């Protein structure tokens, strides 16, 4: 099974929690939708991405080479966040939880990942800004598909 599809099952409870409260100290994001059209938020997210995520996920969101092939230690390389990756296949709340808590925390069991959580490093609003930046780089058709997925999940809740 693809590990990211496993996260969807394991993170089900976290998705609901993150969908309810996605921001701290003021600007609360629209549940299920990162503010990818807000230029100020996107600019903040771009800077945060460069500072905290580009070293692993690439300055152009390209991810690490052979990101689908496990390394010698069994862990997967950092995936791309551009359209060639699977980031856009996951709803906003799940992506938020992955960044906040780390992949291993959501998958559970003995799963190991180099993607640590940023709960103690970035505020919720900063995580949202990073994800808004990433989403703002996707083509319009991918954004539309991603938005529709988020809308369907909001209706289901």
N, C-alpha and C positions, 0 to 999 in steps of 0.2 A: 504494500500500500504506500502511496506517496505520503510522506510525512505531513505535508500541509493539509491534506485531506483529513488526516488523523486529528489535526489541531481543531478542525471544525467541530468534531464530536467532543473532544476533550474540553474545549473552551466555551461550550454552549452557555454555561452559567455566567462566565465572565463577560460574554457578549451582552447579555441582558444588563449586567451591572454597568458596564462601560457605556452602553447606549443610553442609560438614564443620566449619568453624571460624567460628562466628557470634558469638563473644564473646572478650573479652580480660580478663586480670587477675581471674580469679575466676569469676563467674557466667556460665556458658556456656549459651546458649539451647538449647532443644530444637531440633535441626536441622529446618528447614522450618516451624516454628511460632513466631510471636512470642507472648510471654507476655501476651496481651491481657486475661487474667482476673486478673493479679497487680496489685492496687491500687497497691502501692508503685512498681512499674515504670511503670505507666500514668501515675501522678501525676508521676513524673520526666519521662517522655516529653512530657506536656502542657506542662510548663514549658519544655523544650527546643524543642518545636514553636513555642511562642509567641516564644521568643528568636530562632530561626534560620529558621523556615519560614513563619510567618503573614504576613509582609510580602508574600510572593509568592502563597502558596497560600490565603490568607484566614484570618481568625481563627476562622471557622466551617467550615474545610476546603472552602470553596466555590470556590476557584480564581479565576483572573482571568476577566473578561468575555470572551465569544467565544473561549474557550480552544481551540477546534478550528480557528480561522481564523488563518493565519499573519499576523504583524505585517509592517510595511513592510520590516523587515530580514530577513524570511524565517523567523524563528524563531517557534515556537508559544508562546502565553502559557502561564502555569503552570496545569496542570489541577487540577480539584478532587480532593480525597481522600475526599470523602463518597461516598455511594452513587451519585450522579449522574455520577461520573467513572469512569475505567477502572482505578484503582489495584487494586481488588479482583479484577481479571481476571488479575493477575500473581502468581506464587508468591512466597512470602516471600524466598527467596534472591535472586531477581531484583530485588525491591524494595530489598533491602539493598544490592546491588551498585550500583543506580542512585544511591542516596543516598551511598554511600561514594565511588564513582568518577566520578559524573556521567553524564548521558545520552550526551553526545558520545563519551565513552570507550568506552561499551558498543556504540553503534551503529557507530562507526568511520567511515572514509572522510572525507568533507568535511562531515559533519553538524555543524551548529552549534546550541548550546543555551545558554540562560541558566542551566540547572541545572548548577551546578558541583558537583564532588565535595566531600564533607566529610571526606575521609580525614585531612587535617591539622588539622581543627577539632574533630571529635567522635570519641570512642572507639567501638569496635564496640558495646560495651554501651549507649552513649548512642544510637547509631543504632537499635539494637533497641528501646530504650525509646520513641523517637519513633514507630516503626512500630507498636509495641504500643498506644500511645495512639490512633493513627489507626484501627487495626483495632477497638479497643474501642468506637468510636463507630458502627460499622456495625450494621444490624439483624441479629437472630439468623439469619435465613435466608441473608443474604449471608455472614456469618461461617461458617456451616455449609458453604456452597458453596466458600468460600475454603479452609477446613480440608481438605475433601475433595480439592481440587486439590493441596494440599501433600502429603497422604497418598499420592495416586497417583504423584506425582513421587518421593517417598521409596522407594516400592516399586520403581519403575522403575530407581532407581540401585542 
